[in-house]
């Protein structure tokens, strides 16, 4: 499984960015995909997760209402639309994937076995 994240950049507070994660290497119908982020000096934290098969996305409280995770099954792409960005959203963002057959979507990094490289998001004030 290969995951390739992209779309990061520099944006002013209140602005928007869309991150993309290209997945390849296998069929992902039984996978859950997540976005995590890590700010300097802080631990990696969960942002959002979505199952390839559908279902209700899961969000961290800190991004709920501002970020939207989505997927395009035909293109094997997962997206993170980030609106109303705040300076505290500045971090390296990672996409991750793991086999998942239902139940609670995983929201800790240790539950995901596949990771893409990070993409830097910087929100200026």
C-alpha positions as CSV (number, residue, x, y, z in Angstrom):
1,X,0.0,0.0,0.0
2,X,1.3,3.4,-1.0
3,X,-0.1,6.7,0.2
4,X,0.9,10.0,-1.2
5,X,-0.3,13.2,0.5
6,X,-0.3,16.6,-1.2
7,X,-1.9,20.0,-1.1
8,X,-0.3,21.6,1.9
9,X,0.9,25.2,1.8
10,X,0.8,28.6,3.4
11,X,-2.6,30.2,4.0
12,X,-3.9,33.1,6.1
13,X,-6.1,32.4,9.1
14,X,-9.7,32.1,7.9
15,X,-8.6,30.6,4.6
16,X,-9.0,27.2,3.1
17,X,-6.9,24.4,1.8
18,X,-7.7,20.9,0.4
19,X,-5.3,18.1,1.1
20,X,-5.3,15.0,-1.1
21,X,-4.1,11.5,-0.5
22,X,-3.6,9.2,-3.4
23,X,-3.8,5.5,-2.5
24,X,-2.4,2.7,-4.6
25,X,-1.3,-0.9,-4.3
26,X,-4.4,-2.8,-3.6
27,X,-8.2,-2.7,-3.4
28,X,-9.3,-0.4,-0.6
29,X,-12.9,-1.4,-0.2
30,X,-12.1,-2.8,3.3
31,X,-10.0,0.0,4.5
32,X,-10.5,3.0,6.7
33,X,-8.5,6.1,5.8
34,X,-7.4,8.8,8.3
35,X,-5.8,12.1,8.5
36,X,-3.4,12.9,11.3
37,X,-1.3,16.0,12.1
38,X,1.7,16.8,14.1
39,X,2.7,20.3,15.1
40,X,6.2,21.1,16.2
41,X,6.9,20.0,19.8
42,X,3.6,18.2,20.0
43,X,2.4,14.6,19.6
44,X,0.7,13.4,16.5
45,X,-3.1,13.8,16.8
46,X,-6.1,12.4,15.0
47,X,-7.9,14.7,12.6
48,X,-10.5,12.7,10.7
49,X,-11.3,9.3,9.3
50,X,-13.6,7.8,6.7
51,X,-14.2,4.3,5.5
52,X,-13.9,3.5,1.8
53,X,-17.1,1.6,2.0
54,X,-19.1,4.6,3.3
55,X,-20.5,5.4,6.7
56,X,-20.3,8.4,8.9
57,X,-16.9,10.2,8.9
58,X,-15.2,10.7,12.3
59,X,-13.7,14.0,13.3
60,X,-11.6,15.4,16.1
61,X,-13.6,17.9,18.1
62,X,-11.0,20.6,17.2
63,X,-11.8,20.4,13.5
64,X,-15.5,19.4,13.6
65,X,-17.5,21.9,11.5
66,X,-14.5,23.2,9.7
67,X,-12.9,20.2,8.1
68,X,-14.5,17.7,5.8
69,X,-13.0,14.3,4.9
70,X,-14.2,12.7,1.7
71,X,-13.2,10.0,-0.7
72,X,-13.4,9.3,-4.4
73,X,-13.5,5.5,-4.8
74,X,-13.0,5.6,-8.5
75,X,-9.8,7.6,-8.2
76,X,-8.6,6.0,-5.0
77,X,-8.3,9.4,-3.5
78,X,-9.1,10.7,0.0
79,X,-9.4,14.4,0.6
80,X,-9.4,16.8,3.6
81,X,-11.1,20.0,2.9
82,X,-10.0,22.5,5.5
83,X,-12.0,25.7,6.0
84,X,-11.8,28.5,8.5
85,X,-8.3,27.6,9.2
86,X,-6.7,28.8,12.4
87,X,-3.1,29.3,13.4
88,X,-3.3,26.3,15.6
89,X,-4.0,24.1,12.6
90,X,-0.4,24.6,11.5
91,X,1.2,21.1,11.4
92,X,2.5,18.4,9.1
93,X,-0.5,16.5,7.9
94,X,-0.4,12.8,7.2
95,X,-2.8,10.4,5.6
96,X,-3.0,6.8,6.9
97,X,-4.8,3.7,6.1
98,X,-5.7,0.4,7.7
99,X,-7.8,-2.7,7.0
100,X,-11.2,-2.2,8.7
101,X,-14.3,-4.4,8.8
102,X,-16.6,-2.2,10.8
103,X,-17.1,-1.0,14.3
104,X,-15.5,2.1,15.7
105,X,-13.2,3.7,13.2
106,X,-9.6,3.9,14.6
107,X,-8.5,7.2,15.7
108,X,-5.1,6.5,17.2
109,X,-1.9,6.5,15.1
110,X,-1.0,3.0,16.4
111,X,-4.1,1.5,14.8
112,X,-3.0,2.5,11.3
113,X,-0.3,0.5,9.5
114,X,0.1,2.4,6.3
115,X,1.3,6.0,6.2
116,X,2.0,8.6,3.5
117,X,4.6,11.2,3.8
118,X,3.5,14.4,5.4
119,X,2.5,17.6,3.8
120,X,3.1,20.9,5.6
121,X,0.2,23.2,6.4
122,X,1.1,26.6,7.7
123,X,-1.6,29.1,8.8
124,X,-0.5,32.6,9.3
125,X,-2.2,35.2,11.5
